[in-house]
Each structure stands twice: as C-alpha cells, then as structure tokens.
Amino acid sequence: MSMTDPIADLLTRLRNGLMARHKTVDVPASKMKAEIARILAEEGYLTGYELVEDGHQGVLRIQLKYGSSGEKVITGLERVSRPGRRVYCGKSGIPRVLGGLGITILSTPTGVLTGTASQRAGVGGEVLCNVW
C-alpha cells in the first residue's frame, strides 16, 4: 500500500485514537513525524512518544493526553499544506490558530518549528498543520 501523504495519515491516526479514547497510537516512523510528535509533546498536547525499532522502518508510539475528567487535550487537527496544494508563508505571514490558543507547525530551513518559534528565528516555510 503506497501512502501519498504520511503527515495526513499521522494526523488522522491521532484524531481516530482520540475519538476512540486510546492511550497510545502506533504510526510508521519517519523523521518528519518524529519532529511533529516532539513539538506536540513539548507544547503539552501529548504525554510523550517513543521510537520502537521493528527491524524495518520503525514504529512511532505516541501516548495521547487527556484532561483530569477525561476530556481530549487536542480538540482539532487540520492539515494545511497537502501534496496537491502546498502552502508556504514568509516570516511575517505566519498564521495564528484560534487567536493564539492553538499552534501552527511549519517545516522551515532550520527544521520543524512552531509558528511562534519560527517568528522568533525570523524564518518562514511550509505550513504543515494547525493544532488546537
């Protein structure tokens, strides 16, 4: 099975895992997916993640996070740039999510960064997704 958009697959697996109230979600590993998981964990949207070697590509095991009464910490995930329509922004045009309550994840020349981190670094890039 060939996958044309692995980042959309990651976001869909996260969304489905949250809807089914799973504790962990397993996705095929890649450097880009690991960086997105790192950012989500640093921003407090995930409990954590780990790379599990399976002899092939590897598996990224992501621990989902829920509130004290069981509510989802991630209420929305949106893929912005897709293989059919790439979306880029300059350092001054980085979009805000829900007036600053969510985060934008960008792929920049200096690595995968949040919108605020890329503004501080003074770089733009491809808008991968929005999380709130």
Residue frames as a rotation matrix with the C-alpha (Angstrom) as fourth column:
MET 1
0.582 0.813 0.000 0.00
0.813 -0.582 0.000 0.00
0.000 0.000 -1.000 0.00
SER 2
-0.533 -0.758 0.377 1.51
0.742 -0.633 -0.223 3.31
0.407 0.161 0.899 -1.01
MET 3
0.323 0.579 -0.749 0.76
0.852 -0.522 -0.036 6.39
-0.412 -0.626 -0.662 1.01
THR 4
0.161 -0.242 0.957 0.75
0.745 -0.606 -0.279 9.76
0.647 0.758 0.083 -0.74
ASP 5
0.112 -0.086 0.990 0.53
-0.381 -0.924 -0.037 11.93
0.918 -0.373 -0.136 2.40
PRO 6
-0.218 -0.255 -0.942 2.14
0.594 0.731 -0.335 10.42
0.774 -0.633 -0.008 5.52
ILE 7
-0.988 -0.123 0.091 1.61
0.012 -0.655 -0.756 13.55
0.153 -0.746 0.649 7.63
ALA 8
-0.254 0.965 0.065 -2.14
-0.864 -0.257 0.432 13.47
0.434 0.054 0.899 6.94
ASP 9
0.184 0.256 -0.949 -2.06
0.049 0.962 0.269 9.78
0.982 -0.096 0.165 7.92
LEU 10
-0.732 -0.510 -0.451 -0.37
0.497 0.053 -0.866 10.71
0.465 -0.859 0.214 11.23
LEU 11
-0.859 0.435 0.269 -2.98
-0.508 -0.793 -0.337 13.38
0.067 -0.426 0.902 11.96
THR 12
0.047 0.914 -0.403 -5.83
-0.706 0.316 0.634 11.01
0.707 0.255 0.660 11.07
ARG 13
-0.069 -0.137 -0.988 -4.46
0.409 0.900 -0.153 8.28
0.910 -0.415 -0.006 13.34
LEU 14
-0.959 -0.261 -0.115 -4.14
0.221 -0.427 -0.877 10.80
0.180 -0.866 0.467 16.18
ARG 15
-0.559 0.819 0.133 -7.70
-0.798 -0.574 0.182 12.04
0.225 -0.005 0.974 15.57
ASN 16
0.199 0.640 -0.742 -9.08
-0.382 0.748 0.542 8.48
0.902 0.176 0.393 15.46
GLY 17
-0.430 -0.448 -0.784 -7.16
0.529 0.578 -0.621 7.44
0.732 -0.682 -0.011 18.58
LEU 18
-0.984 0.100 0.150 -8.54
-0.177 -0.695 -0.697 10.42
0.035 -0.712 0.701 20.49
MET 19
-0.211 0.971 -0.114 -12.09
-0.870 -0.133 0.475 9.68
0.446 0.199 0.873 19.34
ALA 20
0.361 0.299 -0.883 -11.73
-0.052 0.952 0.301 6.04
0.931 -0.062 0.359 20.48
ARG 21
0.748 -0.084 0.659 -10.08
-0.643 -0.339 0.687 7.14
0.165 -0.937 -0.307 23.78
HIS 22
0.695 -0.601 -0.395 -6.93
0.478 0.796 -0.371 5.07
0.537 0.069 0.841 23.18
LYS 23
0.787 -0.510 -0.347 -3.90
0.161 -0.374 0.914 5.62
-0.596 -0.775 -0.212 25.41
THR 24
-0.310 -0.929 -0.201 -1.36
-0.146 -0.163 0.976 5.10
-0.939 0.332 -0.085 22.62
VAL 25
0.878 0.440 -0.186 -1.31
-0.231 0.050 -0.972 5.26
-0.418 0.897 0.145 18.83
ASP 26
-0.058 -0.901 0.431 1.26
0.301 0.396 0.868 3.49
-0.952 0.179 0.248 16.64
VAL 27
0.891 0.240 -0.384 2.29
-0.269 -0.403 -0.875 5.05
-0.365 0.883 -0.294 13.31
PRO 28
0.599 -0.735 0.317 5.06
0.789 0.475 -0.388 4.11
0.135 0.483 0.865 10.85
ALA 29
0.421 -0.496 -0.760 8.10
0.448 -0.615 0.649 6.15
-0.789 -0.613 -0.037 11.83
SER 30
0.359 -0.486 0.797 9.84
0.773 -0.323 -0.545 8.90
0.523 0.812 0.260 9.88
LYS 31
-0.651 -0.689 -0.318 11.98
0.753 -0.536 -0.381 11.87
0.092 -0.487 0.868 10.86
MET 32
-0.709 0.445 0.547 9.23
-0.178 -0.864 0.471 14.36
0.682 0.236 0.692 9.98
LYS 33
0.361 0.892 -0.273 6.61
0.051 0.274 0.960 12.50
0.931 -0.360 0.054 12.04
ALA 34
0.093 -0.419 -0.903 9.02
0.953 0.300 -0.041 12.26
0.288 -0.857 0.427 14.99
GLU 35
-0.891 -0.434 0.135 9.62
0.397 -0.887 -0.237 16.02
0.223 -0.157 0.962 14.83
ILE 36
-0.276 0.879 0.390 5.87
-0.326 -0.467 0.822 16.72
0.904 0.100 0.415 14.74
ALA 37
0.517 0.434 -0.738 5.39
0.465 0.581 0.668 14.40
0.719 -0.688 0.098 17.75
ARG 38
-0.401 -0.749 -0.527 8.27
0.891 -0.186 -0.414 16.16
0.212 -0.636 0.742 19.56
ILE 39
-0.854 0.119 0.506 6.63
-0.080 -0.992 0.098 19.56
0.513 0.043 0.857 19.05
LEU 40
0.151 0.988 -0.002 3.22
-0.237 0.039 0.971 18.29
0.960 -0.146 0.240 20.17
ALA 41
0.357 -0.092 -0.930 4.78
0.794 0.555 0.250 16.79
0.493 -0.827 0.271 23.31
GLU 42
-0.706 -0.691 -0.155 6.75
0.681 -0.604 -0.414 19.98
0.192 -0.398 0.897 24.08
GLU 43
-0.718 0.492 0.493 3.63
-0.322 -0.862 0.391 22.11
0.617 0.122 0.777 23.66
GLY 44
-0.806 0.348 0.479 1.67
-0.447 0.174 -0.878 19.86
-0.389 -0.921 0.015 26.05
TYR 45
0.059 0.864 -0.500 -0.67
-0.996 0.086 0.031 18.21
0.070 0.496 0.865 23.55
LEU 46
0.481 0.018 -0.876 0.82
-0.181 0.980 -0.079 14.71
0.858 0.196 0.475 24.03
THR 47
0.951 -0.194 0.242 2.09
-0.198 0.221 0.955 12.83
-0.239 -0.956 0.172 27.08
GLY 48
-0.023 -1.000 0.013 5.09
-0.555 0.024 0.832 11.55
-0.832 0.011 -0.555 25.14
TYR 49
0.864 0.193 -0.466 6.36
-0.500 0.441 -0.745 9.47
0.062 0.876 0.478 22.25
GLU 50
0.075 -0.875 0.478 9.00
-0.457 0.396 0.796 6.83
-0.886 -0.279 -0.370 21.59
LEU 51
0.189 -0.140 -0.972 10.62
-0.957 0.195 -0.214 5.22
0.219 0.971 -0.097 18.58
VAL 52
0.370 0.011 0.929 10.24
-0.413 0.897 0.154 1.44
-0.832 -0.441 0.337 18.61
GLU 53
-0.460 -0.611 -0.644 12.58
-0.870 0.168 0.463 -0.49
-0.175 0.773 -0.609 16.31
ASP 54
0.501 0.670 0.548 10.91
-0.477 0.742 -0.472 -3.33
-0.723 -0.025 0.691 14.42
GLY 55
-0.147 -0.669 0.728 13.69
0.365 0.648 0.669 -4.27
-0.919 0.364 0.149 12.00
HIS 56
0.057 0.228 0.972 12.14
0.995 -0.096 -0.036 -2.32
0.085 0.969 -0.232 9.12
GLN 57
-0.012 0.054 0.998 11.02
0.349 -0.935 0.055 1.28
0.937 0.349 -0.008 9.14
GLY 58
-0.937 -0.221 -0.271 10.32
0.318 -0.215 -0.924 1.51
0.146 -0.951 0.272 12.86
VAL 59
0.082 0.997 -0.009 7.19
0.756 -0.056 0.652 2.47
0.649 -0.060 -0.759 14.73
LEU 60
-0.792 -0.201 0.576 6.48
-0.146 -0.855 -0.498 5.77
0.593 -0.479 0.648 16.42
ARG 61
-0.181 0.719 -0.671 4.44
0.856 0.451 0.252 5.04
0.484 -0.529 -0.697 19.56
ILE 62
-0.651 0.040 0.758 2.59
-0.130 -0.990 -0.060 8.17
0.748 -0.138 0.650 20.67
GLN 63
-0.590 0.455 -0.667 0.99
0.807 0.316 -0.499 8.50
-0.016 -0.832 -0.554 24.13
LEU 64
-0.174 0.643 0.746 -2.18
0.365 -0.661 0.655 10.57
0.914 0.387 -0.120 23.92
LYS 65
-0.962 -0.197 -0.191 -3.07
0.257 -0.401 -0.880 13.07
0.097 -0.895 0.436 26.64
TYR 66
0.001 0.996 0.088 -6.41
0.552 -0.073 0.830 13.61
0.834 0.048 -0.550 28.31
GLY 67
-0.246 -0.012 0.969 -7.59
-0.531 -0.835 -0.145 16.07
0.811 -0.551 0.199 30.95
SER 68
-0.888 -0.155 0.433 -8.42
-0.459 0.313 -0.831 15.27
-0.007 -0.937 -0.349 34.57
SER 69
-0.120 0.920 0.373 -12.05
-0.506 0.267 -0.820 14.47
-0.854 -0.287 0.434 33.75
GLY 70
-0.136 -0.014 0.991 -11.20
0.491 0.867 0.080 12.55
-0.860 0.498 -0.111 30.56
GLU 71
0.844 0.446 -0.298 -11.61
-0.004 -0.551 -0.835 15.39
-0.537 0.706 -0.463 28.04
LYS 72
0.507 -0.651 0.565 -9.34
0.858 0.321 -0.401 15.47
0.080 0.688 0.721 24.99
VAL 73
0.029 -0.593 -0.805 -6.41
0.388 -0.735 0.556 17.90
-0.921 -0.328 0.209 25.15
ILE 74
-0.955 -0.275 -0.111 -6.30
-0.017 -0.324 0.946 18.07
-0.296 0.905 0.305 21.34
THR 75
-0.054 0.998 -0.014 -9.69
0.042 -0.012 -0.999 19.25
-0.998 -0.055 -0.042 20.11
GLY 76
0.911 0.399 -0.110 -8.71
-0.084 -0.083 -0.993 19.77
-0.405 0.913 -0.043 16.48
LEU 77
-0.250 -0.945 0.210 -6.04
0.185 0.166 0.968 18.78
-0.950 0.281 0.134 13.95
GLU 78
0.831 0.536 -0.148 -6.01
-0.002 -0.263 -0.965 20.28
-0.556 0.802 -0.218 10.48
ARG 79
-0.108 -0.825 0.555 -3.64
0.800 0.260 0.541 19.51
-0.591 0.502 0.631 7.59
VAL 80
0.409 0.214 -0.887 -2.88
-0.154 -0.942 -0.298 22.76
-0.899 0.258 -0.352 5.76
SER 81
-0.089 -0.535 -0.840 -0.27
-0.964 -0.166 0.208 22.01
-0.250 0.828 -0.501 3.08
ARG 82
0.557 0.344 0.756 -1.12
-0.156 0.937 -0.312 18.91
-0.816 0.055 0.575 1.06
PRO 83
-0.385 -0.736 0.556 0.66
0.452 0.375 0.809 17.16
-0.805 0.563 0.188 -1.83
GLY 84
-0.003 0.469 0.883 -1.85
0.999 -0.044 0.027 18.69
0.052 0.882 -0.468 -4.25
ARG 85
0.610 0.220 0.761 -1.66
0.237 -0.967 0.089 22.21
0.756 0.126 -0.642 -2.79
ARG 86
-0.181 -0.777 -0.603 1.47
0.940 0.044 -0.339 23.31
0.290 -0.628 0.722 -0.97
VAL 87
0.833 0.452 0.319 1.06
0.303 -0.855 0.421 26.31
0.463 -0.255 -0.849 1.35
TYR 88
-0.208 -0.954 -0.214 4.07
0.896 -0.099 -0.432 28.48
0.391 -0.281 0.876 2.19
CYS 89
0.902 0.426 0.065 4.37
0.371 -0.845 0.387 31.60
0.220 -0.325 -0.920 4.31
GLY 90
0.023 -0.889 0.458 7.06
0.142 -0.451 -0.881 34.17
0.990 0.085 0.116 4.94
LYS 91
-0.676 -0.381 -0.631 8.32
0.637 0.129 -0.760 35.15
0.372 -0.915 0.155 8.37
SER 92
-0.938 0.346 0.008 5.78
-0.312 -0.835 -0.453 37.97
-0.150 -0.427 0.891 8.60
GLY 93
-0.244 0.905 -0.347 2.80
-0.872 -0.049 0.486 35.95
0.424 0.422 0.802 7.33
ILE 94
-0.910 -0.093 -0.405 2.74
0.057 0.937 -0.344 33.03
0.411 -0.336 -0.847 9.77
PRO 95
-0.066 0.988 0.140 -0.92
-0.208 -0.151 0.966 32.27
0.976 0.035 0.215 10.56
ARG 96
-0.792 -0.036 0.609 -2.33
-0.610 -0.002 -0.793 32.28
0.030 -0.999 -0.021 14.08
VAL 97
-0.557 0.597 -0.577 -4.64
0.254 0.784 0.566 29.49
0.791 0.169 -0.588 15.22
LEU 98
0.329 0.836 -0.440 -7.72
0.764 0.038 0.644 30.48
0.555 -0.548 -0.626 17.25
GLY 99
0.769 -0.014 0.639 -6.20
-0.170 -0.968 0.184 33.84
0.616 -0.250 -0.747 18.14
GLY 100
-0.154 -0.937 0.314 -3.09
-0.755 -0.093 -0.649 32.24
0.637 -0.337 -0.693 19.63
LEU 101
0.345 0.344 0.873 -4.80
-0.869 0.468 0.158 29.40
-0.354 -0.814 0.461 21.54
GLY 102
0.920 -0.064 0.387 -3.56
0.180 0.945 -0.272 26.76
-0.348 0.320 0.881 19.08
ILE 103
-0.016 -0.977 -0.211 -0.26
-0.230 -0.202 0.952 26.20
-0.973 0.064 -0.222 17.29
THR 104
0.891 0.077 -0.447 0.90
-0.453 0.102 -0.885 26.14
-0.022 0.992 0.126 13.70
ILE 105
0.332 -0.809 0.485 3.62
0.148 0.552 0.820 23.65
-0.932 -0.200 0.303 12.78
LEU 106
0.832 -0.118 -0.542 5.96
-0.534 -0.436 -0.724 24.68
-0.151 0.892 -0.426 9.96
SER 107
0.553 -0.744 0.375 8.75
0.743 0.644 0.184 22.98
-0.378 0.177 0.909 8.07
THR 108
0.911 -0.282 -0.302 11.48
-0.324 -0.941 -0.100 25.61
-0.256 0.189 -0.948 7.82
PRO 109
0.531 -0.794 -0.295 15.08
-0.244 0.190 -0.951 25.59
0.811 0.577 -0.093 6.56
THR 110
-0.406 -0.691 0.597 16.19
-0.780 -0.077 -0.620 25.36
0.475 -0.718 -0.508 10.21
GLY 111
-0.985 0.083 -0.152 13.93
0.137 0.911 -0.390 22.38
0.106 -0.405 -0.908 10.97
VAL 112
-0.133 0.990 -0.047 10.34
0.540 0.113 0.834 21.73
0.831 0.086 -0.550 12.03
LEU 113
-0.967 -0.223 -0.122 9.17
0.235 -0.600 -0.764 24.58
0.097 -0.768 0.633 14.28
THR 114
-0.003 0.957 -0.291 6.02
0.907 -0.120 -0.404 26.06
-0.422 -0.265 -0.867 15.77
GLY 115
0.480 0.279 0.831 4.73
0.698 -0.696 -0.170 29.34
0.531 0.662 -0.529 14.38
THR 116
0.994 -0.095 0.060 5.99
-0.112 -0.781 0.614 31.36
-0.011 -0.617 -0.787 17.35
ALA 117
0.385 -0.909 0.162 9.42
0.296 0.288 0.911 29.71
-0.874 -0.303 0.380 17.27
SER 118
-0.019 -0.382 0.924 9.78
0.997 0.063 0.047 30.41
-0.076 0.922 0.379 13.55
GLN 119
0.793 0.291 0.535 8.79
0.340 -0.941 0.009 34.05
0.506 0.175 -0.845 14.11
ARG 120
0.847 -0.528 -0.063 11.48
-0.148 -0.348 0.926 34.32
-0.511 -0.774 -0.373 16.80
ALA 121
0.043 -0.859 0.509 14.00
0.556 0.444 0.702 32.68
-0.830 0.253 0.497 14.46
GLY 122
-0.006 0.012 -1.000 12.93
-0.506 -0.863 -0.008 35.01
-0.863 0.505 0.011 11.63
VAL 123
-0.950 -0.290 -0.112 12.20
-0.249 0.496 0.832 32.26
-0.186 0.818 -0.544 9.10
GLY 124
0.121 0.979 -0.163 9.15
-0.932 0.055 -0.358 31.14
-0.341 0.195 0.920 7.14
GLY 125
-0.888 -0.442 0.125 8.41
-0.369 0.849 0.379 27.86
-0.273 0.290 -0.917 5.47
GLU 126
-0.566 0.698 -0.440 5.78
-0.156 0.433 0.888 25.30
0.810 0.571 -0.137 4.56
VAL 127
-0.332 0.564 0.756 2.71
-0.943 -0.173 -0.285 25.29
-0.030 -0.808 0.589 6.83
LEU 128
-0.922 -0.085 -0.377 2.27
-0.132 0.986 0.100 21.61
0.364 0.141 -0.921 7.73
CYS 129
-0.187 0.883 -0.430 -0.70
0.666 0.436 0.605 21.66
0.722 -0.173 -0.670 10.12
ASN 130
-0.360 0.208 0.910 -2.70
-0.620 -0.782 -0.066 23.51
0.698 -0.587 0.410 12.75
VAL 131
-0.410 0.205 -0.889 -3.43
0.612 0.784 -0.102 22.06
0.676 -0.586 -0.447 16.19
TRP 132
-0.494 0.274 0.825 -5.84
-0.612 -0.783 -0.106 23.36
0.618 -0.558 0.555 18.81
